[in-house]
């Protein structure tokens, strides 16, 4: 397993661990990170012929990373204004 795979695995384990400890925004972190991972995996899966090619598949990584940035930025703003 590569360092990237270990990083993905670590982030998912950390998110699940935070959910079990009832951290306030852990569910949103795990959702944002999962969408980013799925978006990133879509293009290589399409190039290998596992899923059909489309424009949304081609830009899946960008869409997933944008969703993650927007979600985590929104959570940061919510935390900032709640203090």
C-alpha positions in Angstrom: 0.0 0.0 0.0 1.3 3.4 -0.9 1.7 6.4 1.4 -1.4 7.9 -0.2 -3.4 4.9 0.6 -2.2 4.9 4.1 -3.1 8.6 4.4 -6.7 7.9 3.2 -7.0 5.0 5.6 -5.7 7.0 8.5 -8.2 9.9 7.8 -11.1 7.5 7.6 -10.1 5.7 10.9 -9.6 9.1 12.5 -13.0 10.3 11.4 -14.7 7.1 12.7 -12.8 7.4 16.0 -13.9 11.0 16.3 -17.5 10.0 15.7 -17.3 7.4 18.4 -16.0 10.0 20.8 -18.9 12.3 19.8 -16.8 15.1 18.4 -19.2 17.8 17.1 -18.2 18.0 13.4 -16.7 14.6 12.9 -19.6 13.4 10.7 -19.2 16.3 8.4 -15.4 15.7 8.1 -16.0 12.1 7.3 -18.6 13.0 4.7 -16.4 15.6 3.1 -13.4 13.3 3.0 -15.4 10.4 1.6 -16.8 12.4 -1.2 -13.3 13.6 -2.1 -12.0 10.1 -2.1 -14.9 8.8 -4.3 -14.4 11.7 -6.7 -10.7 11.0 -6.9 -11.2 7.3 -7.6 -13.8 7.8 -10.3 -11.4 8.9 -13.1 -8.9 6.0 -12.8 -11.8 3.6 -12.5 -13.2 5.0 -15.8 -9.8 4.8 -17.5 -9.6 1.1 -16.5 -13.0 0.5 -17.9 -14.7 -0.3 -14.6 -17.3 2.6 -15.0 -18.4 4.4 -18.1 -16.8 7.7 -19.1 -18.7 10.9 -18.7 -17.9 14.6 -18.0 -18.8 14.2 -14.4 -16.5 11.3 -14.0 -13.7 13.2 -15.8 -14.1 16.1 -13.3 -15.0 13.9 -10.3 -11.7 14.7 -8.4 -12.2 18.4 -8.8 -15.9 18.2 -7.8 -15.0 16.1 -4.8 -12.2 18.4 -3.6 -14.4 21.4 -4.1 -17.1 19.8 -2.0 -14.6 19.1 0.7 -13.2 22.6 0.7 -16.7 24.1 0.9 -17.8 21.8 3.6 -14.8 22.2 5.8 -14.7 26.0 5.3 -18.4 26.2 6.3 -17.7 24.1 9.4 -14.8 26.4 10.3 -17.0 29.5 10.0 -19.7 27.8 12.1 -17.1 27.1 14.8 -15.7 30.6 14.6 -19.1 32.3 15.0 -20.3 30.0 17.8 -17.5 31.1 20.1 
